[in-house]
Amino acid sequence: MKSIYLARRLARMAWAKKAEDIVLLDVRGLSDVSDFLVICTGSVGLHVRAITDFVVDQARELGERVYITEKDSDEWMIADFVTVAFHCFQPAKREYYDLERLWRDGIRMPVDEETGTAMSLKDAQDQAEARRKTADAPGKKRSAQG
């Protein structure tokens, strides 16, 4: 399965288990490890574990291989599908590690909380380009924080 389709499918699976604030990040060209990141939040440790276990089980049923699953902590769980890395956090850990900021040059595709559908890559690219143009406009000061 192409990485974009796998990422969208994993996001939808997480949504089905009531994951919150689901985001896909296109990190192609930025990461040597993955093409996409799927990042989501579970309300408590048991929820994080349930989301991750469900996503891994469902993906395996579709024939996808999971090469690494980090299960030492229920504060942050990772499932590595090679081209897509799935991260599920408890809120405090997500805020602390802030992967979206770390990968801020990636193209962000938020997932609609009503439908579980990720923004299209084309729309996300258009939004990213518009933000870049606004930030680079004459007279605009860029913040030191990025």
DOMARBA-316388 format. One record per residue (C-alpha): residue in three letters; x, y, z. Coordinates in steps of 0.2 Angstrom, whole numbers, plus 5000, padded with zeros to 4 digits. Layout:
N
  aa   px   py   pz
 ALA    X    Y    Z
...
//
This chain:
146
  aa   px   py   pz
 MET 5000 5000 5000
 LYS 5007 5017 4996
 SER 5013 5027 5011
 ILE 5000 5041 5009
 TYR 4986 5028 5009
 LEU 4993 5019 5023
 ALA 4995 5035 5034
 ARG 4977 5040 5030
 ARG 4970 5023 5034
 LEU 4980 5022 5051
 ALA 4973 5039 5055
 ARG 4955 5033 5052
 MET 4958 5018 5063
 ALA 4964 5029 5077
 TRP 4949 5040 5074
 ALA 4938 5024 5076
 LYS 4945 5022 5093
 LYS 4942 5040 5098
 ALA 4960 5046 5097
 GLU 4960 5065 5097
 ASP 4970 5079 5088
 ILE 4975 5067 5074
 VAL 4988 5074 5062
 LEU 4997 5067 5047
 LEU 5014 5074 5043
 ASP 5022 5072 5026
 VAL 5040 5071 5030
 ARG 5046 5065 5013
 GLY 5063 5073 5009
 LEU 5065 5078 5028
 SER 5067 5060 5035
 ASP 5077 5046 5030
 VAL 5066 5034 5041
 SER 5048 5038 5036
 ASP 5038 5046 5023
 PHE 5023 5050 5034
 LEU 5020 5052 5053
 VAL 5003 5049 5061
 ILE 5002 5058 5077
 CYS 4987 5057 5089
 THR 4982 5058 5107
 GLY 4974 5046 5119
 SER 4966 5053 5135
 VAL 4975 5041 5147
 GLY 4987 5027 5146
 LEU 4974 5013 5144
 HIS 4967 5023 5130
 VAL 4984 5026 5121
 ARG 4987 5007 5123
 ALA 4970 5003 5116
 ILE 4972 5014 5101
 THR 4989 5008 5097
 ASP 4984 4990 5099
 PHE 4969 4992 5088
 VAL 4979 5001 5074
 VAL 4992 4988 5074
 ASP 4980 4973 5074
 GLN 4969 4981 5060
 ALA 4984 4985 5049
 ARG 4991 4967 5051
 GLU 4974 4961 5045
 LEU 4976 4971 5030
 GLY 4993 4963 5027
 GLU 5004 4977 5033
 ARG 5020 4973 5044
 VAL 5024 4981 5059
 TYR 5043 4981 5062
 ILE 5044 4990 5079
 THR 5031 4993 5092
 GLU 5036 5003 5107
 LYS 5026 4996 5121
 ASP 5037 5000 5137
 SER 5026 5015 5141
 ASP 5008 5019 5139
 GLU 5012 5038 5139
 TRP 5019 5037 5121
 MET 5018 5022 5110
 ILE 5025 5020 5093
 ALA 5022 5008 5079
 ASP 5034 5008 5064
 PHE 5026 5003 5047
 VAL 5043 5007 5038
 THR 5036 5021 5027
 VAL 5024 5027 5041
 ALA 5028 5030 5059
 PHE 5012 5030 5070
 HIS 5014 5039 5087
 CYS 5000 5039 5101
 PHE 5003 5050 5116
 GLN 4995 5055 5132
 PRO 4992 5074 5132
 ALA 5007 5079 5143
 LYS 5020 5069 5133
 ARG 5013 5075 5116
 GLU 5015 5093 5122
 TYR 5033 5089 5129
 TYR 5040 5080 5114
 ASP 5030 5091 5102
 LEU 5034 5081 5086
 GLU 5024 5093 5075
 ARG 5036 5107 5080
 LEU 5051 5096 5077
 TRP 5045 5091 5060
 ARG 5037 5109 5056
 ASP 5044 5109 5039
 GLY 5033 5094 5035
 ILE 5017 5096 5027
 ARG 5003 5095 5040
 MET 4987 5086 5036
 PRO 4974 5088 5050
 VAL 4961 5075 5052
 ASP 4943 5080 5053
 GLU 4936 5075 5071
 GLU 4919 5073 5064
 THR 4923 5061 5049
 GLY 4940 5054 5053
 THR 4946 5060 5036
 ALA 4963 5068 5033
 MET 4965 5084 5023
 SER 4970 5080 5006
 LEU 4989 5082 5002
 LYS 4985 5094 4988
 ASP 4975 5106 5000
 ALA 4989 5104 5014
 GLN 5002 5109 5001
 ASP 4992 5124 4996
 GLN 4990 5129 5014
 ALA 5008 5127 5017
 GLU 5013 5137 5002
 ALA 5001 5151 5007
 ARG 5009 5152 5024
 ARG 5026 5152 5017
 LYS 5022 5167 5006
 THR 5014 5176 5020
 ALA 5029 5173 5031
 ASP 5041 5179 5017
 ALA 5031 5194 5012
 PRO 5040 5211 5013
 GLY 5038 5220 5030
 LYS 5034 5204 5039
 LYS 5045 5200 5054
 ARG 5049 5182 5057
 SER 5049 5176 5075
 ALA 5065 5170 5083
 GLN 5056 5154 5088
 GLY 5052 5149 5071
//
